Amino acid sequence: MTPTELAVADAASRARPSEDRVVNDFSIQVATVNGSGSQTANLVLIRSLFQMGIPVSGKNLFPSNIAGLPTWYTIRASKDGYLARKKEIDFLVAMNAETAREDVLTLEPGAAVVYDEPLKLNLLRSDLTFYPVPFDKLVAQVCPDAKLRRLVRNMIYDGVLAKILGIDTTEMDKALNRQLGKKGRAFGLNQAALAAGYEFAEKHLPKQDPFLVERMRETAGMILIEGNAAAALGCMMAGVTVVTWYPITPSSSLCETLISYMKKYRIDKDTGKATFAIVQAEDEIAALGMAIGAGWAGARAMTSTAGPGISLMSEFAGLGYYAEVPAVIFDVQRVGPSTGLPTRTAQGDMLMTAVLSHGDTKQIMIIPSSVEECYTMAMDAFDLAEQLQTPVFVMTDLDLGMNTWMSQPFEYPTRPLNRGKLLTPETLARIGQWGRYLDVDGDGIPYRSIPGDGMPAYFTRGSGHNAKGQYTERADDYVTNMDRLARKFETARQYVPKPEVQRDPAAGIGIIGYGTSHWAIEESQDQMRDENGLKTSYFRLRAYPFTDELTAFIDQHDRIYVVDQNRDAQVVALLRMELDPARIAKLRSVRHYNGLPIDARSISDEILAQEGHEVVSRSRRPAPSGDETAGVGGE
Amino acid sequence: MSTVTPTPGRKVNRIGLEQQQYRGGKTTLCAGCGHNSISERVTEAFYEMGVHPSNVIKLSGIGCSSKSPAYFLGGSHGFNAVHGRMPSVGTGALLANRKLIAIGVSGDGDTGAIGIGQFVHLMRRNLPIIYIIEDNGCYGLTKGQFSPTADLGSKLKTGVVNDLPPIDTCALAIELGATFVARSFSGDKKQLLSLLKAALSHRGTVMLDVISPCVTFNDHEGSTKSYAYAKDHDDPLEEVSFVPFFEDINVDYEPGTTQEVVMHDGSKLYLKKLDESYDPTDKIAALRVLQEAQRRGEFATGVIYIEPDRDDFLELLNLVDEPLAMLPLEKVRPPREALEEVMESLR
């Protein structure tokens, strides 16, 4: 038997009793073809649940393609508020003939399937609930224009799901109105499709599965947003003035959203002119070059990119470090090496970025976990870049950047901009003699003048320079300068965002995580506590260089599990660079690198296995395109 | 800010500064290097035009040429960037502060090889910058390898013959959209000075390719970038004279002999034609003249192409007048209501 046949045979014996009621705690996966207009239907679906007060998260697993390849959208409703990806799919909407068979064969027993009737998926398994829907027939009835049918066809499954799951249709209409706005005709057609799906289900599809939604009050006042849009808002509020970028998935939507916000909110009212410049550069090298040029000339400048762009930016990143020029770089990480999987998520650039560029280079990284932190850390990044006079990398990822997250609304910043140590006539009078790279205050951070500010000029160079910025190849000048840069990096530890530590005094083991792993780690902690009685503490890393809290946390625990979404345990490697051997010996690794957002079960299973617990794998479901147990493990 | 107070009776320019205040550090290039003459002309041009050094930024890439900004305008901020990437740094700096006057110095390798990508896009954007290529056809700092502007058949000191055709940076610049394209020779003081002064009156990209012989690695017989070769094959298109807007001088000329170009700031450029049919505002003619000179084994110098009125890159961006770098918080942070409006749209 093939693995799938085995799965089917095995699954049949474990069918879930249908009398269960599973309320507000399941995942829906919609399998469609890229370019088929399913995005509106999926957003209407997630938004309806959100409007009903149910905690939701939405994850788009999409191909690097314009149209024609398979794509999956996963929505998780979680009464407990878990926002990480759920490994198991409970409710499948199978719209893609190409993947339907595998999509169905890999479901957990007891799952439900809405499918396009001609695909005859009900013949594949007997341990699932099947709901056949004649999509073509229904769409023909509501949409006489054959050319538009493709665009409204997907809305029918929303109507079907509304009936089967108990989603309030007035919320669906409201969500649809929000998505399509005042496009009268499109709204009408889609609303008719919704109604057609609902009516069909009402007449022909009696409820047989346990999954239901009920109103909650958990999302009142909250927002739904993608991390890239949140970061864009943060940049705008941080007073960014120069944005230079080159399109690359998954970062493009950051600058594109920023463009739309800036055009709306950053045009000077009196003159109608822009208080910003946004330039699409010829490549990532030029994008960072422009940001460095602008930062040198005193602007708050930024770019955004992903792994391949970071590789190209390496040379300028080193110049920024050595010549001490502020710039903010968003790295929305995706799967590498090389082109890798451009539309899948990873935390694969951590190690490279920490030391990006040749020579003894050390870069500042700050690491948001939530859309709210994408917003606040954007502001932190600009302040830090100017305070420390160096490039600052904001390390987000595709999961955070491009997926839909719910959040408390963002708060208006009350803090003024921190422009760092700019040379002024007063400063000059106080310090007496100025040199661009002279460490007046002992913290490694010198004072800088900017062109056109009327203060003394200096010559900026990536070649060896002394405290006055003059060219030098002298051994003592070089060492003095490099040691000062190291001192500045030490100073940075006090300024970067502090970790968030949740310590359970009864816990012998601690978890260190960062970025989007946060959501799966918190859920995993609950799983291990509730299912295995294993208590854990949690240290959420928010920046590199590491801060003083790190060693204390390690000392408080016997073993430390570091969760990385990359193959090579990159943050473990960074920790090893700083820690002494006794602390290094405590480090264990949990890795997840199959391109899918990390889930709690994978973390729990790995920690439990390493802790010597017996792990009963609850899920054997392969990933949409392969075996999900691949790319998960310890070290 | 310049620190020297002019001594009474000493010669000063229209803003009261002495030429001394436009000088830079002592050159570390070889004695006789063409680049040093160019630095001297830059010093004179900025002095004579009365540009305040604190309003100027000097940019460069990597190589012998790119060292030269340290040798003029010591009172200006300078940025010696990475190899071939000066255009992006310059672009960013001007986005940050549109009031700055930018002069970039590159070399033939820095532009034609590693930097060709950024060069192409700089020209295309018509960024207001004076971009000088100190063109000696070879890599000096790494001891004399050919660069992409070396002519076909030109010989290295070691006897190696170049078997690839050269990139004509002027033709490329014209093709790509630069609005002031000129070629000169470091040994032609008068022409180079006039061109530099005219460049300071232009809004948009000035691409100035200056043949600047490398005395150490490329000044021998068989080289087409040697002093001797340059002197023999310099083919001026016109006699260039420049009258800045602040000087009240009338130039008389016989109709048909001289082309008068009114620059962006009102200065006037007089081009006394040596070839009567040549019109430097005609793009196609400009490209033809470059091709024809090359076929003769000569290089055409002077203003090859000029388009004084086109909007530069910064105009296209519709920026506020004040430098972006100096905008106060209230101009760059939208009010609370703006954030609330966005939040409401996401609920």
Chai-1 contact restraints between the chains, C-beta under 6 A:
chainA,res_idxA,chainB,res_idxB,connection_type,confidence,min_distance_angstrom,max_distance_angstrom,comment,restraint_id
A,I223,B,M343,contact,1.0,0.0,6.0,A-B,restraint_1
A,I223,B,L346,contact,1.0,0.0,6.0,A-B,restraint_2
A,I223,B,R347,contact,1.0,0.0,6.0,A-B,restraint_3
A,L224,B,L346,contact,1.0,0.0,6.0,A-B,restraint_4
A,I225,B,L346,contact,1.0,0.0,6.0,A-B,restraint_5
A,M237,B,R333,contact,1.0,0.0,6.0,A-B,restraint_6
A,G239,B,V332,contact,1.0,0.0,6.0,A-B,restraint_7
A,G239,B,R333,contact,1.0,0.0,6.0,A-B,restraint_8
A,T241,B,L324,contact,1.0,0.0,6.0,A-B,restraint_9
A,V242,B,L95,contact,1.0,0.0,6.0,A-B,restraint_10
A,V242,B,A96,contact,1.0,0.0,6.0,A-B,restraint_11
A,Y265,B,P334,contact,1.0,0.0,6.0,A-B,restraint_12
A,Y265,B,A338,contact,1.0,0.0,6.0,A-B,restraint_13
A,D268,B,V320,contact,1.0,0.0,6.0,A-B,restraint_14
A,K273,B,N318,contact,1.0,0.0,6.0,A-B,restraint_15
A,K273,B,V320,contact,1.0,0.0,6.0,A-B,restraint_16
A,A274,B,N318,contact,1.0,0.0,6.0,A-B,restraint_17
A,A274,B,L319,contact,1.0,0.0,6.0,A-B,restraint_18
A,T275,B,V320,contact,1.0,0.0,6.0,A-B,restraint_19
A,T275,B,L327,contact,1.0,0.0,6.0,A-B,restraint_20
A,T275,B,K331,contact,1.0,0.0,6.0,A-B,restraint_21
A,T275,B,V332,contact,1.0,0.0,6.0,A-B,restraint_22
A,A277,B,L95,contact,1.0,0.0,6.0,A-B,restraint_23
A,A277,B,L317,contact,1.0,0.0,6.0,A-B,restraint_24
A,E282,B,H121,contact,1.0,0.0,6.0,A-B,restraint_25
A,A286,B,S88,contact,1.0,0.0,6.0,A-B,restraint_26
A,A286,B,Q118,contact,1.0,0.0,6.0,A-B,restraint_27
A,G289,B,R85,contact,1.0,0.0,6.0,A-B,restraint_28
A,G289,B,S88,contact,1.0,0.0,6.0,A-B,restraint_29
A,G289,B,V89,contact,1.0,0.0,6.0,A-B,restraint_30
A,M290,B,S88,contact,1.0,0.0,6.0,A-B,restraint_31
A,M290,B,T91,contact,1.0,0.0,6.0,A-B,restraint_32
A,M290,B,G92,contact,1.0,0.0,6.0,A-B,restraint_33
A,A291,B,G92,contact,1.0,0.0,6.0,A-B,restraint_34
A,G293,B,V89,contact,1.0,0.0,6.0,A-B,restraint_35
A,G293,B,G92,contact,1.0,0.0,6.0,A-B,restraint_36
A,G293,B,A93,contact,1.0,0.0,6.0,A-B,restraint_37
A,A294,B,G92,contact,1.0,0.0,6.0,A-B,restraint_38
A,A294,B,L95,contact,1.0,0.0,6.0,A-B,restraint_39
A,A294,B,A96,contact,1.0,0.0,6.0,A-B,restraint_40
A,A297,B,A93,contact,1.0,0.0,6.0,A-B,restraint_41
A,A297,B,A96,contact,1.0,0.0,6.0,A-B,restraint_42
A,A297,B,N97,contact,1.0,0.0,6.0,A-B,restraint_43
A,A297,B,A325,contact,1.0,0.0,6.0,A-B,restraint_44
A,G298,B,A96,contact,1.0,0.0,6.0,A-B,restraint_45
A,G298,B,A325,contact,1.0,0.0,6.0,A-B,restraint_46
A,A299,B,A96,contact,1.0,0.0,6.0,A-B,restraint_47
A,A299,B,L324,contact,1.0,0.0,6.0,A-B,restraint_48
A,A299,B,A325,contact,1.0,0.0,6.0,A-B,restraint_49
A,E315,B,V82,contact,1.0,0.0,6.0,A-B,restraint_50
A,L319,B,V82,contact,1.0,0.0,6.0,A-B,restraint_51
A,P409,B,M343,contact,1.0,0.0,6.0,A-B,restraint_52
A,Y412,B,R336,contact,1.0,0.0,6.0,A-B,restraint_53
A,Y412,B,L339,contact,1.0,0.0,6.0,A-B,restraint_54
A,L417,B,L329,contact,1.0,0.0,6.0,A-B,restraint_55
A,P451,B,I57,contact,1.0,0.0,6.0,A-B,restraint_56
A,P451,B,H77,contact,1.0,0.0,6.0,A-B,restraint_57
A,P451,B,L100,contact,1.0,0.0,6.0,A-B,restraint_58
A,G452,B,N97,contact,1.0,0.0,6.0,A-B,restraint_59
A,G452,B,L100,contact,1.0,0.0,6.0,A-B,restraint_60
A,G454,B,M1,contact,1.0,0.0,6.0,A-B,restraint_61
A,A457,B,G75,contact,1.0,0.0,6.0,A-B,restraint_62
A,A457,B,S76,contact,1.0,0.0,6.0,A-B,restraint_63
A,A457,B,H77,contact,1.0,0.0,6.0,A-B,restraint_64
A,F459,B,A70,contact,1.0,0.0,6.0,A-B,restraint_65
A,F459,B,G78,contact,1.0,0.0,6.0,A-B,restraint_66
A,T460,B,F79,contact,1.0,0.0,6.0,A-B,restraint_67
A,R461,B,N80,contact,1.0,0.0,6.0,A-B,restraint_68
A,G462,B,V82,contact,1.0,0.0,6.0,A-B,restraint_69
